[in-house]
Amino acid sequence: MASDNIDLDSGADELIAKCLDLDAPQSFFLFAGAGSGKTGSLVRALKSVQARFSRELRLSGRRVAVITYTNKARDEIERRLEFDPIIQVSTIHSFAWQLIGGLDRDIREWLRGNLALEIADLRTAEAKGRAGKASETRKVKIASKTRRLERLDEVRRFTYSPTGENRGQAALSHTEVLKIATEFLAKPAMRQILVGEHPILLIDESQDTNGPLLDALFAVQAAHRDAFALGLFGDMMQRIYSDGRKGLGEDLPEDWAKPKKQLNHRCPKRVIALLNKIRGPVDAQVQTPRTRAVEGLVRLFVLPATTADKAGAEAAVAACMAELTKDSAWHEASGSKRLILEHKMAARRLDFLELYAPLYAVDGFKTGLREGSLPVVRFFTHEVAPLVRAQRADDRFAVGRLLRDSSPLLALTQDGDATDMPAALAAVRNALGELMGLFESGADPALVNVLRNIMGSRLLSIPESLQPSALRKIAPEAAHGNDEEADDERTAAIDRFLEAPFSQVIRYDDYVSGRAAFDTHQGVKGLEFPRVMVIMDDLESGGFTFSYEKLLGSKGEANEATQRLFYVTCSRAEESLALVTYSADPEAVRRNVIANGWFEPHEIEVMEPSVGISS
Ligand SMILES: Nc1ncnc2c1ncn2[C@@H]1O[C@H](COP(=O)(O)OP(=O)(O)OP(=O)(O)O)[C@@H](O)[C@H]1O
């Protein structure tokens, strides 16, 4: 057996370590293919700084900044660096807020100018546009932005939460925080603050980092190249959000280092060969498998677009994969990761659509819902569900812990008279009994009934955004607090969401926490799984951005966004990969993927709607 080629890319890490010298910093750009170990390189880069400059950074009160794409990635890097305080890891939104938070006077003036501009743009569009829904939306926006502008001086301190809803007078939106940070970074004083606090800034997944903010950071680096190193990690072939900067890396300054990586440590040989084929026409980067990599197995399953029982068809695909790979884990419910393009496809397959669809229709709820941080749902996933689970299991310790922090019944006694404790505990017992009564004999109550019950017993405090719905059900006349139309839309959506049965909360939570078999094509960026099933269904996903029918069924017509997303999903597989495509013309798919050399004839299975397999 040939010796292991694991050290093929070690030069890249050595070059990066050399760049990260506080006395002679050099910026660098490490863009390498899937599974090439960029996260590992990022962690090793930080460890090299820890080893050489910990003391110097601590004494001067400076920190290395790292920007990750998700909170999960942030947690992982913090853990791998043992939560070292000289390294500040944050998402782009919290990084931006750390830069601008507290600069209230400047923020106010920026908002004054920006709101005036936005109102003027909306008025121009309104003057040109026709009556209809778009016009109604514009009018609502003009009214609410005008109100915000008029009351701007009342805000003393602006607020922002990278994961919250950011509602109310003082709150800034996610977009505003990024725009403000970008514009403030044009000011020499702001640049000085950034460079003074963070001599090194590393950005992971920078192909998807907000383009204007990235450009602002390039400008900071150009102005402070002797005191500041910017290090970018990423892969342009994995750019999947429109926010990212097009052509990143094409116009790099001369003095930037460009370390290279060629190995793919994650995927089996057959998957790497497919990745090289997919990537070939885009940038011709070729990856090499590890010497010890397994051969692996790839199959393309082509089904008619009219297939009625898609869940059944996908189960048949899993069974076929188990057979072909002799890997029984394909049979297990969570043995493979199944990637769908649109959250609703998972909601349908996992049965939590009634909970999901109403909230997903509201723009302001989308991000929170996707991430599991939306307060109206979080109340059920993080407070009610664990309480019901703990009570069912008779786990008094867990019940006590859950209620101690969030039950108004217990808060009363904490504030004042200790002699109230027995009465408070009796009230808690009663309230718990009432709540559990809803679930008796296997009942699955609607969320609104659970909410009303808890509101009535005061077992838990109800988040502000759920109160109008909860109140209206109890006393309709008390619900009218805020009459803005945007609020009406939100409240109506919450009302509909509350009609969903409670069991959907558990399934939704499993999904957003990554415990379910399903995830989205975009959501698995950066992750890896032994067995991956990529489900491609243009009709069901209903969007315009991606077309797998064109990618697989017709030569050369696919857009690059679909090609890149396909590369991302295929490159998650560590052992075996099943590609499932629903097509209007299965034979055209077969012909095309053989002609372009992506698959061998024996790797393609054309399935009948009845779920029989004929190759
Ligand atoms: N030098 C190495 N030796 C052994 N395994 C490695 C090495 N570098 C990375 N790996 C492993 O390879 C896999 C891929 O690494 P990593 O996730 O860092 O790649 P990546 O470049 O960030 O991938 P992607 O861009 O696809 O998200 C991981 O399982 C990691 O543990």
The ligand as a Gaussian input file, in Angstrom:
#p B3LYP/6-31G(d) Opt

LIG

0 1
 N       -5.056000      17.080000       8.195000
 C       -6.103000      16.289000       8.374000
 N       -5.972000      15.011000       8.725000
 C       -7.011000      14.206000       8.892000
 N       -8.283000      14.593000       8.752000
 C       -8.512000      15.866000       8.419000
 C       -7.447000      16.786000       8.208000
 N       -7.983000      17.987000       7.890000
 C       -9.318000      17.803000       7.889000
 N       -9.631000      16.542000       8.199000
 C      -10.994000      15.986000       8.298000
 O      -11.617000      16.166000       7.032000
 C      -12.972000      16.531000       7.188000
 C      -13.228000      17.846000       6.467000
 O      -12.592000      18.914000       7.133000
 P      -13.245000      20.363000       7.189000
 O      -14.684000      20.247000       7.564000
 O      -12.370000      21.230000       7.988000
 O      -13.161000      20.763000       5.663000
 P      -13.612000      22.075000       4.962000
 O      -12.545000      22.465000       4.021000
 O      -14.070000      23.082000       5.965000
 O      -14.836000      21.499000       4.158000
 P      -16.094000      22.217000       3.460000
 O      -15.611000      23.384000       2.695000
 O      -16.591000      21.103000       2.593000
 O      -17.063000      22.504000       4.553000
 C      -13.228000      16.589000       8.669000
 O      -13.788000      15.382000       9.083000
 C      -11.854000      16.764000       9.261000
 O      -11.792000      16.214000      10.565000

